Amino acid sequence: MEPTAPGAPFQNRMAEHPNQTLANYMQCMLHGANLGTEFWPCTLTHSVQLCNMIPHSITNQTPYYSLTGKHPTTEWLHVFGCRYYARKLGDQLHKLNYNTSTSIFLRFAATAKNVYYYDTDSKKIKTSMHGIFDEANFTVPERE
């Protein structure tokens, strides 16, 4: 084994190439959603889920199919950073009351039923099972 020089990851291309691919995905998602680096863990998870759905150039199969033997479904796929209207918990005083909070979609949980989102009012990352995705209006607040 021969170590690589400091600051020269290109010398170890086989190991560094997947990391660079994920870093590029993450950078594009964070910049596209106008979010800061504090959201990189959610972006990394979303990037890995996307990479698992893309066919490999040599095997022409997705990593998901190679692992499970099932073709991946894209019904869970949503744009990172899109608007997400999460249903507020608690008693609903009136049927016509505004019962959602405007938030930003970050990623799905492992089950793909729960959503991690950033609540713009409380400035916290929360989870929800009930909400609506608004990918047509991809607007997020400016970073501070």
C-alpha positions in Angstrom: 0.0 0.0 0.0 1.3 3.4 -0.9 -0.3 6.5 0.6 -1.3 9.4 -1.6 0.1 12.9 -1.2 -1.9 15.4 0.9 -4.3 17.5 -1.1 -4.2 15.1 -4.1 -7.4 13.0 -4.0 -7.1 12.4 -7.8 -4.3 9.9 -7.0 -6.9 7.6 -5.4 -9.6 8.0 -8.1 -11.4 4.6 -7.5 -12.1 5.5 -3.9 -12.7 9.2 -4.3 -14.9 9.3 -7.4 -18.1 8.2 -5.7 -17.4 10.8 -2.9 -17.0 13.5 -5.5 -20.2 12.5 -7.3 -22.1 12.7 -4.0 -20.5 16.0 -3.2 -21.5 17.5 -6.6 -25.1 16.3 -6.0 -25.1 17.8 -2.6 -23.7 21.1 -3.7 -26.2 21.5 -6.5 -29.1 20.7 -4.2 -28.0 23.1 -1.5 -27.4 25.9 -3.9 -30.6 25.2 -5.8 -32.6 25.3 -2.6 -30.7 28.3 -1.3 -30.0 26.4 1.9 -26.8 26.5 4.1 -24.4 23.8 4.9 -26.2 22.9 8.1 -28.5 20.9 5.9 -25.8 18.7 4.4 -26.8 15.5 6.3 -30.3 15.6 4.8 -28.8 16.4 1.4 -26.4 13.5 1.6 -29.2 11.1 2.4 -31.3 12.4 -0.5 -28.2 12.2 -2.8 -27.5 8.6 -1.9 -31.2 7.6 -2.5 -30.9 9.2 -6.0 -27.6 7.5 -6.8 -29.2 4.1 -5.8 -31.9 4.7 -8.5 -29.5 5.5 -11.4 -28.2 2.6 -13.5 -24.5 1.7 -13.2 -22.6 2.2 -16.5 -21.0 -1.3 -16.4 -23.8 -3.5 -15.1 -26.7 -1.4 -16.6 -28.6 -2.1 -13.3 -29.4 0.2 -10.5 -27.7 -0.5 -7.1 -31.2 -0.8 -5.6 -32.0 -3.7 -8.1 -28.6 -5.4 -7.5 -29.3 -5.4 -3.7 -33.0 -6.3 -3.6 -33.8 -7.9 -6.9 -36.7 -5.4 -7.3 -36.9 -2.5 -9.7 -36.9 0.9 -7.8 -40.1 3.0 -7.7 -39.9 6.7 -8.1 -43.3 7.5 -6.5 -41.5 8.9 -3.4 -39.2 11.1 -5.5 -39.6 14.8 -4.9 -37.5 17.9 -5.5 -35.1 18.6 -2.6 -35.9 22.0 -1.1 -39.4 22.3 -2.6 -42.3 23.8 -0.6 -43.9 21.3 1.8 -47.1 22.1 3.6 -47.1 20.0 6.8 -50.3 19.5 8.7 -50.1 21.0 12.1 -50.7 18.7 15.0 -53.3 19.3 17.7 -57.0 20.1 17.7 -58.5 21.8 14.7 -60.9 24.5 15.9 -62.7 24.9 12.7 -62.8 22.9 9.5 -61.9 25.9 7.3 -59.0 27.1 9.5 -55.5 27.3 8.1 -54.1 24.0 9.5 -50.7 23.8 7.7 -47.3 25.3 8.2 -45.1 26.3 5.3 -41.9 24.4 5.3 -39.1 23.1 3.1 -38.8 19.4 2.1 -35.5 17.9 3.1 -35.7 14.1 2.7 -37.7 11.0 3.4 -37.1 8.8 6.4 -36.0 5.2 5.8 -39.6 4.0 5.4 -40.4 6.7 2.7 -43.7 7.4 4.6 -42.3 10.0 7.0 -40.9 13.3 5.7 -38.1 15.4 7.3 -38.8 19.1 6.7 -37.5 22.4 7.8 -40.2 24.5 9.5 -39.6 28.1 8.5 -41.5 29.5 11.5 -39.8 27.6 14.3 -36.5 27.2 12.4 -36.3 23.5 13.3 -36.2 20.2 11.4 -39.3 18.2 12.1 -40.9 15.0 10.8 -44.4 14.5 9.4 -46.5 11.9 7.7 -49.2 14.2 6.5 -48.4 17.0 4.1 -48.5 18.3 0.5 -45.6 18.8 -1.8 -45.6 22.0 -3.9 -42.9 21.4 -6.5 -44.4 23.9 -9.0 -43.5 26.8 -6.7 -39.9 26.2 -5.8 -39.4 29.2 -3.6 -37.4 29.3 -0.4 -36.3 32.1 1.8 -33.0 33.8 1.3 -30.1 32.7 3.5 -29.0 35.1 6.1 
